[in-house]
């Protein structure tokens, strides 16, 4: 029996869906890929497009690049038959068609592998959502800090020189005037003229 991790490695994302290719599914169920494909053809009504679909040539080439094994024809490097891809529900339906004890037992592992992939995807999207929220909070804090800095910055600069008039001091020409005026009055007082 294959562990869930080994089955999880065979699950690919094609057309936005998590799928397992027919050759991998046949290997997991312990049957020949030809037998699986024949069972699917005989029971096509059991495999609507959300259960299984046939890959295009471009999808098949991309899928073989994603996999560690390159299974192509040597002569023309083309696919003889385009492979089928099975979703979680299609993989279970295939197990019911094969009707072997191994296929029924392995189908439980296949379901667990799909569930594990779904949970990983959900936890990843939740992590992305949390990171986005943290980023938004940090951006809001950055803006608040920038506003606070703009308000504090003028307070940190040295004060400008005041342009007000000085209070309590007499200018030099006025001091001379009053000095001579006071001397003159003293002299008049001393002379008795006042």
C-alpha positions in Angstrom: 0.0 0.0 0.0 1.1 3.5 -0.8 1.2 6.1 2.0 -1.0 9.2 1.7 2.1 11.3 1.0 3.1 9.2 -2.0 -0.4 9.6 -3.4 -0.4 13.3 -2.6 2.7 13.8 -4.8 0.8 12.4 -7.8 -2.0 15.0 -7.4 -1.6 17.9 -9.9 -3.6 21.1 -10.5 -5.0 21.2 -14.0 -7.8 23.6 -15.1 -7.9 24.9 -11.6 -8.8 21.5 -10.2 -6.9 19.0 -8.1 -6.6 15.9 -10.3 -4.7 12.6 -10.6 -3.7 11.3 -14.0 -5.1 8.0 -15.2 -1.7 6.3 -15.3 -1.0 7.3 -11.7 -4.4 6.3 -10.6 -4.0 2.9 -12.3 -0.6 2.5 -10.6 -2.1 3.4 -7.2 -5.0 0.9 -7.7 -2.6 -1.8 -8.9 -4.2 -2.3 -12.3 -3.0 -1.6 -15.8 -3.6 1.8 -17.2 -5.3 0.2 -20.2 -7.8 -1.6 -18.0 -8.7 1.6 -16.2 -9.1 3.5 -19.4 -11.3 0.7 -20.9 -13.5 0.7 -17.7 -13.9 4.5 -18.0 -14.8 4.3 -21.7 -17.4 1.5 -21.0 -19.0 3.6 -18.2 -18.6 7.1 -19.6 -22.0 8.2 -18.1 -20.5 7.7 -14.6 -17.7 10.3 -15.3 -19.2 13.8 -16.0 -16.7 16.6 -16.7 -16.4 17.4 -13.0 -15.3 13.8 -12.2 -12.9 13.2 -15.1 -11.8 14.9 -18.3 -9.3 14.2 -21.1 -6.3 16.5 -21.3 -5.4 18.6 -24.3 -2.0 18.1 -25.9 -0.6 21.2 -24.2 -2.0 20.1 -20.8 -0.5 16.6 -21.3 2.9 18.1 -22.1 2.8 20.4 -19.1 1.7 17.5 -16.8 4.6 15.4 -18.0 7.0 18.3 -17.3 5.6 18.6 -13.7 6.0 14.9 -13.1 9.3 13.3 -12.3 8.8 10.5 -14.9 8.7 11.4 -18.6 6.6 8.8 -20.3 6.5 9.7 -24.0 7.0 7.8 -27.2 10.6 7.9 -28.3 9.9 8.2 -32.1 7.9 11.3 -32.4 7.9 12.5 -28.8 4.1 12.7 -29.1 1.3 11.1 -27.1 -0.4 8.1 -28.6 -3.5 8.8 -26.5 -4.3 11.9 -24.5 -4.5 11.0 -20.8 -7.5 11.3 -18.6 -7.4 13.3 -15.3 -9.6 12.3 -12.4 -10.9 14.6 -9.6 -11.4 13.3 -6.1 -14.9 12.1 -7.0 -13.7 10.6 -10.3 -11.0 8.6 -8.5 -13.6 7.1 -6.1 -15.9 6.3 -9.0 -13.0 4.5 -10.8 -12.4 2.4 -7.7 -16.0 1.3 -7.7 -15.7 0.3 -11.4 -12.5 -1.7 -10.9 -14.3 -3.6 -8.1 -11.1 -5.2 -6.8 -10.4 -5.4 -3.0 -7.1 -3.5 -3.5 -8.9 -0.7 -5.4 -11.5 -0.3 -2.6 -8.8 -0.2 0.1 -6.6 2.2 -1.8 -9.6 4.5 -2.6 -9.6 5.4 1.1 -6.0 6.6 0.8 -6.8 8.5 -2.4 -9.6 10.3 -0.6 -7.3 11.1 2.3 -4.7 12.4 -0.1 -7.2 14.7 -1.8 -8.5 15.9 1.6 -4.9 16.6 2.8 -4.3 18.6 -0.4 -7.5 20.6 0.2 -6.6 21.3 3.8 -3.2 22.5 2.8 -4.8 24.7 0.2 -7.2 26.1 2.7 -4.5 26.7 5.3 -2.4 28.4 2.7 -5.2 30.7 1.7 -5.9 31.4 5.3 -2.2 32.3 5.9 -2.3 34.6 2.8 -5.4 36.3 4.2 -3.8 36.8 7.6 -0.6 38.2 6.0 -2.7 40.6 3.9 -4.5 41.8 7.1 -1.1 42.3 8.8 0.2 44.2 5.8 -2.8 46.5 5.8 -2.4 47.2 9.5 1.3 47.9 9.0 0.6 50.2 6.1 -2.0 52.1 8.3 0.6 52.3 11.1 3.2 53.6 8.7 0.8 56.3 7.6 0.0 57.2 11.2 3.7 57.3 12.1 4.5 59.5 9.1 1.7 61.9 10.2 3.0 62.0 13.8 6.6 62.5 12.5 5.4 65.4 10.4 3.8 67.0 13.5 6.8 66.4 15.8 9.5 67.5 13.3 8.8 71.3 13.6 9.1 70.9 17.4 12.6 69.4 17.1 14.0 72.2 14.9 15.7 75.2 16.7 13.4 78.2 17.2 13.6 81.0 14.7 15.0 84.4 15.9 12.2 86.6 17.3 11.4 89.8 15.3 9.7 91.6 18.2 10.8 94.9 19.7 12.8 94.7 22.8 11.0 95.8 25.9 12.6 97.8 28.7 15.7 99.0 27.0 16.2 102.6 25.8 17.9 103.3 22.5 21.3 105.1 22.4 20.1 108.5 21.0 17.2 108.7 23.5 19.6 108.0 26.4 21.9 110.8 25.4 18.9 113.2 25.2 17.6 112.4 28.7 21.2 112.5 30.1 21.7 116.0 28.9 18.2 117.1 29.9 18.7 115.7 33.5 22.1 117.5 33.8 20.6 120.7 32.6 17.8 120.4 35.2 20.3 119.7 38.0 22.3 122.8 37.0 19.1 124.9 37.1 18.2 123.5 40.5 21.6 124.1 41.9 21.6 127.6 40.6 18.2 128.2 42.0 16.6 129.1 38.8 13.9 126.6 39.1 
